Amino acid sequence: MDRKLSSGLALVLALFCIGFAATRVNGQSASSPFAFRAGQSMYIVAFRRERQSVIADPVRGTAIPPDYIDLELDAEKRVRQRIEQWRFFKVADKPSEADFVFLVSLDDTSIEGLVVPFEAYRRHFKDKFDLDALRDSAHGRYLAGPLKLPTLGRLSDRLVKAFRVKVEKGRGTGD
């Protein structure tokens, strides 16, 4: 009889521990997923990642990094104009005033937009450029192109259109 009682107590204790652990896990993951709402503010940053050949200095033993980030103010202006015409989001002049950062990356024929939290922008773009970490932390990814005639106006229009379609469908997350 003692053996059955101790087995039963062990089972009850095990179930209690499992239930308590599940409560702790659920309590820690209480953060709600990001959702777009009308009136939110965004800070827009457009850039192009330029590639260079590596140049080593044999005297000092140093090398120039193979790429660098070039801010694209014209692309930022064009994306901003399209967002303002849409009137769903407000465009913030300072990142501290924004609900999220809309990070726009250009190449020769395509454009990509990432919706990232400010902390991810600061850590992975400003402090040390890490595109993979930015994509991992993004709330959404939006692509346009490649285009045969990739003018900045066409790329910007298509990017904002792709963003708008997904936000208005309620998905809010990019592919």
C-alpha positions in Angstrom: 0.0 0.0 0.0 2.9 2.4 0.8 4.4 1.7 -2.6 1.1 2.7 -4.4 0.8 5.8 -2.2 4.3 6.9 -2.9 3.9 6.3 -6.6 0.7 8.3 -6.6 2.4 11.2 -4.7 5.3 11.1 -7.1 2.9 11.3 -10.1 1.0 14.2 -8.5 4.3 16.0 -7.7 5.5 15.4 -11.3 2.3 16.8 -12.8 2.5 19.8 -10.5 6.1 20.5 -11.5 5.2 20.2 -15.2 2.2 22.5 -14.7 4.3 25.1 -12.9 7.0 25.0 -15.5 4.4 25.5 -18.3 3.0 28.5 -16.4 6.5 30.0 -16.1 7.2 29.5 -19.8 3.9 31.1 -20.8 4.5 34.0 -18.4 7.9 34.7 -20.0 6.6 34.7 -23.6 3.7 37.1 -23.0 5.0 39.6 -25.6 2.4 40.1 -28.3 3.3 40.0 -32.0 3.9 43.2 -33.8 0.8 44.6 -35.6 0.5 47.6 -37.9 -2.0 50.2 -37.0 -3.1 53.4 -38.7 -1.3 56.4 -37.3 1.9 54.6 -36.2 5.0 56.5 -37.0 8.0 55.2 -39.0 11.5 56.5 -39.4 12.9 55.8 -42.9 16.5 55.1 -43.7 17.6 54.2 -47.2 21.1 52.8 -48.0 23.2 51.1 -50.6 25.8 48.6 -49.7 28.8 49.3 -51.9 31.5 46.7 -52.7 35.2 47.5 -53.0 38.2 45.3 -53.6 40.2 44.6 -50.6 43.4 46.8 -50.4 46.1 45.6 -48.1 48.7 48.0 -46.7 51.9 45.9 -46.6 53.6 48.5 -44.4 50.9 48.6 -41.6 49.5 45.2 -42.2 45.9 46.5 -42.5 43.2 46.2 -45.0 40.3 48.4 -46.1 37.0 46.6 -45.6 35.6 45.1 -48.7 32.3 47.0 -48.5 30.7 50.1 -46.9 27.3 51.6 -46.4 26.3 54.7 -48.4 23.1 56.5 -47.3 20.7 57.2 -50.2 18.8 60.4 -49.3 17.1 60.5 -52.7 15.6 57.1 -52.2 14.6 58.0 -48.7 12.8 61.1 -50.0 10.9 59.1 -52.7 9.8 56.4 -50.2 8.8 59.1 -47.8 6.6 60.8 -50.4 4.8 57.6 -51.2 4.2 56.8 -47.5 2.9 60.3 -46.9 0.5 60.0 -49.9 -0.8 56.8 -48.5 -1.7 58.5 -45.2 -1.7 55.3 -43.1 1.5 56.0 -41.3 3.2 59.1 -40.1 6.8 59.7 -41.0 9.0 60.7 -38.0 12.0 63.0 -38.4 13.8 61.3 -35.5 14.2 57.7 -34.8 13.3 58.3 -31.1 9.8 59.5 -32.3 9.1 56.4 -34.3 7.2 53.2 -33.6 9.5 51.3 -36.0 12.3 51.9 -38.6 11.6 51.2 -42.3 15.1 50.3 -43.5 15.3 50.5 -47.3 18.2 48.7 -49.1 18.9 49.4 -52.8 21.0 47.5 -55.4 21.2 48.0 -59.1 17.9 46.5 -60.1 16.0 45.8 -56.8 14.9 47.3 -53.6 14.2 45.7 -50.2 12.3 47.2 -47.2 12.7 45.9 -43.6 10.4 46.9 -40.7 12.7 46.7 -37.7 12.4 47.8 -34.1 14.6 50.7 -33.2 16.9 48.7 -30.9 17.7 46.2 -33.7 18.3 49.2 -36.1 20.7 50.7 -33.6 22.5 47.4 -32.8 22.7 45.9 -36.2 22.8 48.9 -38.6 24.3 51.8 -36.7 26.8 50.0 -34.4 27.9 47.2 -36.7 26.2 46.4 -40.0 24.8 42.9 -39.9 22.1 42.3 -42.6 21.3 38.8 -41.5 20.6 40.0 -37.9 18.4 42.8 -39.3 16.4 40.4 -41.3 16.1 38.0 -38.3 14.7 40.8 -36.1 12.4 42.3 -38.8 8.7 42.4 -38.3 8.3 42.3 -42.1 10.3 42.1 -45.3 9.1 43.7 -48.6 10.8 43.3 -52.0 10.4 44.9 -55.4 12.4 44.0 -58.5 14.5 43.1 -60.3 13.3 45.5 -62.9 14.5 45.8 -66.5 14.4 49.6 -66.2 15.2 50.1 -62.5 14.7 53.8 -62.0 14.6 55.0 -58.4 11.1 56.2 -58.9 9.8 52.8 -60.1 11.7 50.9 -57.4 10.3 53.1 -54.7 6.8 53.0 -56.0 6.8 49.2 -56.2 8.3 48.8 -52.7 5.7 51.0 -51.1 3.0 49.3 -53.1 4.2 45.8 -51.9 4.3 47.1 -48.3 0.8 48.7 -48.6 -0.8 45.5 -50.1 0.5 43.3 -47.3 -0.4 45.8 -44.5 -3.9 46.4 -45.9 -4.5 42.6 -46.2 -3.8 42.5 -42.5 -0.8 40.2 -42.8 1.8 42.9 -42.1 4.7 40.5 -42.5 6.9 40.3 -45.5 8.0 37.2 -47.5 
